Amino acid sequence: MDLARIQTVAEMRELARARVPRMFFGYVDSGSWTEGTRDRNAADLGRILFRQRVCRDLRDRSLATTMAGEAVAMPLAIAPTGMAGMLWPDGEVALMRAAEAAGIPYTMSTFSISSIEQVATAASRPFWFQLYVMRDRAFVADLMRRAWAAGCRTLVLTLDLQILGQRHADVRNRLGAPPKPSLPVVAQFAARPRWCLRMLRAKSWSYGNILGHLPDVDGLKRMAEWTAGQFEPNLGHDAIAWVRDQWQGRLILKGILDPEDAAAATGLGADALIVSNHGGRQLDGASSSIAALPGIVDAVGGRIEVHMDGGIHSGQDILRARALGARGVYAGRAMLYGLAAGGEAGVARVLAILRSALDLSMAFCGHTGIDDITPDILLDPRAAGMQQGVGRI
């Protein structure tokens, strides 16, 4: 199928479903438990209506702005997503290249299939790196050292994965990187022969940032055991302070959903925070990101830059988040749908779809510059969650 004919992220999602094994599509697409929070992210965004304006000069439009002090062509970054390299050979490199071409940041995950060094070799500009604080602090410190040596100057520290939410699809589909051989797994792969042939070109089939970088981890079995025991359930402010002391560049805190946590984050030396419920993959029944956004913007009072992720599937979604106070947003699933469907070209097509809709929707609301966007473009800002505290849509 010609990717240029795809007009929506929903269409790209269906093509992705048809092109990769069920376990990897399920990993991208699913949420935790009932998947209610995952669905709420998108549904609550869709309920926010715009004020359409006319008789305006709509020439010379610009989406250019900054995120965390870095110039961006539009207020969007590619979110950190694990296992991208299982959707497409060297998938993280493809994501990075598409982001570079679009003039936006690519955020590489700790649990990428390609390594930091592999992505850096292919990069022509600095990318961002996402970090989990693990129990093995020496390894975490070395990850930061490697990211800095690779040219990364912005670190995104994830706070909401101290423990792992239950994702039923991953259990049913026997997810693994690489998957453990079994008849159900072989059947999944046999159903996607083109994916199998394509993946023969992949440089890595497991977590490239881990395997080969630990002295006592010399095989896939040992790596799986090490990884399973590394999530840090005691992730307090002292751990964040430790990261701040170790990291010389910009620091962004990801996974904040409550105004009290946001207010506390302003004193931790970070440059920005990301309002996020981990794509609905952790606490099922939590607030959508867009509903929480206004209360968090109010709580921090401009002392720290506020970003958002969760449910960003259109340019209109980016505009809604910007109107409610987000300096920029992150898209994860939408980018992975594009990657699974067509590699770098698929990601580029998704970015083009988002950019076009953002540009045109901004114009329909009567504006020519993204930095001029305020809650006034919304039909009813209060109904969109602009009251005090955590927003309710």
Secondary structure, DSSP 8 states (H G I E B T S, - for coil): --GGG--SHHHHHHHHHHHS-HHHHHHHH--STT-HHHHHHHHHHHT--B----S----S-B--EEETTEEESSSEEE---TTGGGTSTTHHHHHHHHHHHHT--BEE-TT-SS-HHHHHHH-SS--EEEE--BS-HHHHHHHHHHHHHTT--EEEEE-S-SS----HHHHHTT--SS----HHHHHHHHT-HHHHHHHTT-S-SS-TTTTTSSTT--SHHHHHHHHHT-B-S---HHHHHHHHHH--SEEEEEEE-SHHHHHHHTTTT-SEEEE--GGGTSSTT---HHHHHHHHHHHHTTSSEEEEESS--SHHHHHHHHHTT-SEEEESHHHHHHHHHHHHHHHHHHHHHHHHHHHHHHHHTT-SBGGG--GGGBS-TTTTT-SSSS---
